[in-house]
Amino acid sequence: MALELLSEHACFGGVQRFYRHASDVIGLPMQFGVYLPPQALQPGARVPVLFYLAGLTCTEETFAIKAGAQQHAAQHGLAIVTPDTSPRGTDLPGQADSWDFGVGAGFYLDATEAPWAAHWRMETYLTQELHGLVGQHLPADPARAGIFGHSMGGHGALTLALRHPGQYRSVSAFAPIANPVNCPWGEKAFSGYLGPDRSRWAAHDAACLMAQQQAVPYPEGILIDQGLADKFLPTQLHPEAFEAACAKVTQPLTLRRHAGYDHGYYFIQSVVADHIAHHARSLGA
């Protein structure tokens, strides 16, 4: 499968690139960004890779432009892959460009309900197709992969890390939707994509998945940062549910609560260096 290079930009001794490719899984063109640190540009190099999942209203460019992560990735020798959040260009009512939870936003799962099931297969796209493309075409080592994300992408990072044991060696999140079966965003997305049977929803809920673990899935720890001035914290995010689930199975969790910080990228900029370092320790960078 060919990658079309859309643009390339020198950045902290490495390169920030953006690609497009035809997706067999999605059935539509998909785009993603990748930061390659200077270590990846050496002949024969293969560096560890982080997959970053963005939140509602974002694209493959958002994290690359707003987070300020490249300087830290360059320091540790980590590649960062930033996929788009959703299929686009389907002409369905309320498609991804409408930015409506449950009616377009990908939510990082495979939909089973019409009309979404045909294209909304983000879990398979990320864990199989994109993972394979990165290993095939880029100087990154998918055997040393971590995953992190923000908001809807934080939900995706936690759930995919728990649903695909062994594929990701590290996980962290910024202000994740941590218990979506019990919040309005999750209820709308799950009912639209997975149908009304709530018993199916728990398989895509980080708190529920963690509570079901028979062994500690990430013994080196999970890192979550949450702003206390985040307007979505009281009704949508529920980090305390994930915290309780981690305590139940003795999963090491660092959940840092920050007074005065909101849900946006100024918050992410303030803590992203710690997340890059967290992954670097687990990935041997």
Secondary structure, DSSP 8 states (H G I E B T S, - for coil): ---EEEEEEEETTEEEEEEEEE-TTTSSEEEEEEEE-GGGGSTT--EEEEEEE--TT--TTHHHHHS--HHHHHHHT-EEEEE-SS------TT-GGG--TTTT--TTSB--STTGGGT-BHHHIIIIIIHHHHHHHSSEEEEEEEEEEETHHHHHHHHHHHHSBTTBSEEEEES----GGGSHHHHHHHHHHH-S-GGGGGGG-HHHHHHT-SS-S-TT-EEEEEETT-TTIIIII-HHHHHHHHHHHT--EEEEEETT--SSHHHHHHHHHHHHHHHHHHHT-
